[in-house]
């Protein structure tokens, strides 16, 4: 379904990604793990063309795109198949939850307003916020705001959703409500690529794990094998430091 090959990205003279290969099959939930500064978020942003990679190619539904010079038209076409959930929600502060979900449908996709409102209400109901349609972001908790962001992503009916550390700005109680929504999406077969520090989510929900360090993939494999039988010494050391958090 989705593959990237040889992804490189430099900021000035600092090489953040140094030739990353990654493959995602339909229905996969891929957790991208690694210490801070390993290139996880940069990889995700390059895959959705929020950052322009220095090199590499992306293959989506059998079509190949050069990541360093893909046209705006092709990027727009790719984004119609994907959705991105940001770490800090990225909601419009002056719009209600429902308006945040429907804005992209009405403005970018030219969907009739009545149809967009129906889809928006269904998406908010799915994330447990049907009673918050008319609330503004400042009237919602952090967890509720992130669930609105997930509803906005779901409303576009994407083939894959990218999540960039969706719970890192939340306290533990609110983290649970967001992860519950993501778990539900996984059970329904949504393809997801998740940069996360939530080890239990990665272990219990993801089907594949990618461990990154210093801009490369140090280890990848099925989640169960990754946590039970890591192959690389660096992976073993990483998991040892988090052993108290993993159940």
C-alpha positions in Angstrom: 0.0 0.0 0.0 2.7 2.5 1.1 6.4 2.3 0.9 9.3 4.7 1.2 12.8 4.0 0.0 16.1 5.8 0.8 14.5 8.8 2.5 17.1 11.4 3.4 16.6 14.8 5.0 19.1 17.5 6.0 18.6 20.7 7.9 21.7 22.7 6.8 24.6 20.5 7.5 22.8 18.3 9.9 21.6 15.0 8.4 18.4 14.0 10.2 17.4 11.1 8.0 20.1 8.9 6.4 18.4 6.6 4.1 15.2 5.2 5.6 13.2 2.4 4.1 9.7 1.6 5.4 6.8 -0.5 4.1 3.2 -0.4 5.3 0.5 -2.9 4.3 -3.2 -2.2 4.3 -4.6 -2.6 7.8 -1.2 -2.3 9.5 -0.7 -0.3 12.6 2.9 0.7 12.6 4.4 2.2 15.7 7.6 4.3 15.1 9.7 4.3 18.3 13.0 5.7 19.3 14.8 8.3 21.5 14.2 12.0 21.0 16.2 13.3 18.0 16.1 10.0 16.1 14.2 11.4 13.2 10.8 9.9 13.8 8.7 13.0 13.4 10.8 14.3 10.5 10.2 11.0 8.7 6.4 11.3 9.2 6.4 14.9 8.0 8.4 14.0 4.9 6.0 11.2 4.1 3.1 13.6 4.1 5.2 16.3 2.3 4.9 18.7 5.3 8.7 18.7 4.9 10.5 18.2 1.6 12.9 15.3 1.8 16.4 15.7 0.4 16.1 12.4 -1.4 14.2 9.2 -1.6 11.0 8.0 -3.2 7.4 7.3 -1.9 5.3 4.5 -3.5 1.6 4.8 -2.8 -1.0 2.5 -4.3 1.6 1.4 -6.9 2.5 4.9 -8.0 6.0 6.3 -7.4 6.7 9.9 -6.3 10.2 11.4 -5.9 10.1 12.9 -2.4 12.5 15.8 -3.1 10.6 17.2 -6.1 7.0 16.1 -6.2 4.6 18.6 -7.8 2.0 20.5 -5.7 -0.7 18.8 -7.8 0.6 15.3 -6.9 1.0 16.3 -3.2 -2.6 17.5 -3.1 -3.7 14.2 -4.8 -1.7 12.2 -2.2 -3.2 14.1 0.7 -6.7 13.3 -0.4 -5.8 9.7 0.5 -4.2 10.5 3.8 -4.8 12.4 7.1 -2.4 13.8 9.7 -3.1 14.1 13.4 -0.7 16.6 15.0 0.9 16.6 18.4 -0.8 19.9 19.4 -4.2 19.4 17.8 -3.9 22.2 15.2 -7.6 23.2 15.6 -9.0 26.5 14.6 -9.6 28.4 17.8 -12.5 30.4 16.4 -14.4 27.5 15.1 -16.5 24.9 17.0 -15.7 21.2 17.1 -18.1 20.5 14.3 -16.8 23.4 12.2 -13.2 22.1 12.7 -14.2 18.7 11.4 -16.2 20.0 8.4 -14.0 23.0 7.3 -11.7 20.8 5.1 -14.6 18.9 3.6 -16.5 22.1 2.6 -13.5 24.4 1.6 -10.9 21.9 0.2 -13.1 19.1 -1.1 -16.1 21.3 -2.1 -18.5 19.0 -0.4 -22.1 20.3 0.0 -22.5 21.7 3.5 -25.4 19.5 4.5 -23.4 16.4 3.6 -20.3 17.6 5.4 -22.3 18.4 8.6 -23.7 14.9 8.6 -20.3 13.3 8.1 -18.9 15.6 10.8 -21.5 14.7 13.3 -21.0 11.0 12.7 -17.2 11.4 13.1 -17.6 13.3 16.4 -20.1 10.7 17.7 -17.5 8.0 16.8 -14.9 9.6 19.1 -17.5 10.1 21.9 -18.0 13.8 21.4 -21.5 14.0 19.9 -22.5 16.3 22.8 -19.6 18.7 22.1 -20.3 19.7 18.5 -20.9 23.3 19.4 -18.0 23.7 21.8 -15.0 25.8 20.9 -11.5 24.4 21.5 -11.0 26.5 24.7 -14.1 24.9 26.1 -12.6 21.4 25.6 -9.9 19.4 27.5 -6.7 18.5 25.7 -8.0 14.9 25.3 -11.2 16.2 23.8 -9.4 18.5 21.4 -7.2 15.7 20.2 -10.3 13.5 19.7 -11.8 16.4 17.6 -8.5 16.3 15.6 -8.9 12.5 15.1 -12.6 13.0 14.0 -11.4 15.6 11.5 -8.9 13.0 10.1 -11.5 10.3 10.0 -14.1 12.5 8.2 -12.0 12.6 5.1 -12.2 8.8 4.8 -8.4 8.4 4.3 -6.6 5.2 3.3 -4.0 5.9 6.0 -3.8 8.2 9.1 -0.4 9.5 10.3 -0.2 10.3 14.0 2.6 12.5 15.3 3.0 11.7 19.0 -0.8 12.3 19.5 -0.7 12.0 23.3 2.6 13.7 24.2 0.8 16.9 25.3 -1.7 15.1 27.5 -1.7 14.0 31.1 -2.2 10.2 31.8 -5.9 10.3 32.2 -6.5 12.2 29.0 -4.0 10.0 27.2 -6.2 7.0 27.9 -9.2 8.4 26.2 -7.3 9.3 23.0 -5.6 5.9 22.9 -9.0 4.2 23.3 -10.2 5.9 20.1 -7.0 4.9 18.3 -7.4 1.3 19.5 -11.0 1.3 18.1 -9.7 2.5 14.8 -7.1 -0.3 14.7 -9.8 -2.9 15.5 -11.8 -1.6 12.5 -8.9 -2.1 10.2 -7.7 1.5 9.7 -4.1 1.7 8.5 -2.1 3.9 10.8 1.5 5.1 11.1 2.1 6.3 14.7 5.1 8.1 16.1 4.7 7.5 19.8 6.3 7.1 23.2 3.4 5.0 24.4 5.1 1.6 24.8 1.9 -0.3 25.9 0.0 1.0 22.9 2.9 -0.1 20.6 3.0 -3.5 22.2 -0.8 -4.2 22.5 -2.2 -2.4 19.5 0.4 -2.1 16.7 1.1 -4.9 14.3 4.5 -3.7 13.4 7.2 -1.7 15.2 10.0 0.4 13.7 12.8 1.5 16.0 14.8 4.5 14.8 18.1 6.0 16.0 20.4 8.6 14.5 18.2 8.9 11.4 18.1 5.3 10.4 15.9 2.3 11.1 17.9 0.3 13.7 15.3 -2.6 13.9 11.8 -3.4 12.6 9.5 -6.3 12.8 6.2 -7.7 14.2 5.3 -6.1 17.5 5.2 -9.3 19.5 8.7 -10.3 18.3 10.1 -6.8 18.8 9.1 -6.7 22.4 9.8 -10.3 23.3 12.9 -11.0 21.2 14.6 -7.8 20.1 17.6 -8.5 17.9 19.8 -5.5 18.2 21.8 -4.5 21.4 20.7 -0.9 21.0 17.0 -2.0 20.9 17.5 -4.2 24.0 19.0 -1.2 25.9 16.2 1.1 24.8 13.6 -1.4 26.0 15.4 -2.0 29.3 15.2 1.7 30.1 11.4 1.5 29.7 10.8 -1.9 31.3 8.9 -0.4 34.2 6.4 1.2 31.8 5.7 -1.8 29.6 3.0 -4.3 30.6 
